[in-house]
Amino acid sequence: MNTLSLILKEIAHRKWNALLALLAITAAVALYVGFAMLGAAAERETVILMRDLGYNLRIIPRETDETAFYERGYAVDTIPQEYVRRFAGKQGISYRHLRASLKERIRIGDADVLLVGVTTEVHPAGAKERPMAQAYDVPPGHVVAGFHAARRLGLEDGATVEIAGASFVVDRCLLESGTEEDVTLYGNLDDVQRILGKEGRINEIQALECLCVNPKVDTLDKLRAELIAIMPEAKVIKMRDIAEARQRQRFTTQSHLAVTLDAAIVGCGLWIAVLALLNVRERRCEIGILRALGYGSARIAALFLGKAALLGALGACIGFAAGTLLSLRVGPGIFQVTAQAIVPMYGLLAQAVVVAPVFAAACSVAPTALAVTQDPAHVLRDA
Amino acid sequence: MIRLENVTKTYRTRRGPVNALDNVSIEVARGEFVVVRGPSGCGKSTLLLMIGGMLRPSSGAVLLDDADVYALSQRERNRLRATRVGFVFQMFHLVPYLTVIENVLLPNARAVGRDRALALLEQLGLADRALHRPGELSAGEKQRAALARALIHRPAIVLADEPTGNLDPENAAGVFGHLADYHKSGGTVVVVTHGGDGDVHADRVICLRAGCIEA
């Protein structure tokens, strides 16, 4: 009788042991798949939510005086607008979502507003990324009004506003943010440069720091070194609170998922090992008689490891289905911003089908070693 | 055929070493039916397992056809058991999840074939039980199934450890009858027992007491 037949018949005979082992493997795989899917969803959600905290890097002209900069909220000095293009296509740098802007405080009627001209973002890695929430794409001839600026100027969506003799359509009025944005009028960069008489000039590039690096390391030196290489005419200011909050949150999410998953997998592994041990104990006489019939260690080991691997393969398929269904069911309720991105990850099925049998067999190695090394004479003499 | 030369087996226990066999020398000729009789704990099972290559002696040698069994590699001893030795135990030791015929075919199934197994079961009066599991058999039927498993590959030697210990006299007589038939067909049989029920079939009875052969 071949080994596979023996394994299948034994599984059919000791159903509860096999079912419990299958349940453990299924649980391990389902947890792995669920954590992978929900983990990816959590990371996507965190990325979006944390990214919406806003730009955390400000690149300003090198000669800018910090005292005046913080007093005004922008640099008086300017740099050429085309400098921002230097970042385009730069691989492996820590800057993302670069947005050139020209800021200046102006008076419209009896209201002081911060006029900010913006362009579309530049993406160093080359790939098009979803723009930042604050990256207002303002077409020429239009403005986006901050909450207080809109109120003081009596603006509403679709209204027009006169700035330096030119008329602009209000694209939309923003909700109150509790930041400088409330007193800001965003316009197209070309329009604002024309209004301020600074054609082709900008006084700031806002950016987002990439989180590809170790979150425990302060990256400011790295950021500065990268900037000098690309744009020696500028310096970078890191808005540390926003940057670190973002890093910490992402790091916490990833570590939490990793620790929980590891603990769950270890628990399932122990469960499988205990069941395998019970199976070996229950089959001591069987092992003894198989030895007496001339079965070697390899064949005895194959009976136990083969059983574990077979249950592992079955558990991988069931666990993948269970983990996927569970994630598809609960995921969208938890991660509402990125709900549509929660989809089955079929690559995990291939991974599970390979890894789960190896995992189950690895958990059964110690009990199998006991089975192989047990003295058949002792069992047969005493039974 | 079988020769034990000054064999001693010492078990190490918490209360110190125990000699199960003490300087035992036995010879069994090819085609001989030998009964080893003695009380419980006298070393009978130890002797049988040693002959079958399953228990290494502490000293002395076990020879089958002049070959030292324990000088062979583990793989060679496995092969020896699979081809030349058949075991029968008091507790039957049938694999509970296999049918009778599957149990019978466990040793070297490919070599012997299903027809031979069915013929053997017919001979032992178990043809109608071939597809039953051990849990569905009586004690006598279980022992006959175990006997069929021991005989299926036509071993040179059958080693039976208290084969009738759990059987009523009628079934016990039946089992010894089948062993005697096998012996008549040229097989070598060594049976260990504490009773005298196999003596009638034996060419020779060896008495064992406290690990030593009684004169």
Interface residues (C-beta under 8 A of the other chain):
Chain A: M1 L6 K9 E10 A12 H13 R14 C285 E286 G288 I289 L290 R291 A292 L293 G294 Y295 G296 S297 P376 A377 L380 R381 A383
Chain B: S45 T46 L49 G52 M54 L55 Q74 R75 N78 R79 L80 R81 A82 T83 F87 F89 M91 H93 L94 V95 P96 Y97 L98 E102 L105 L106 P107 N108 A109 R149 D161
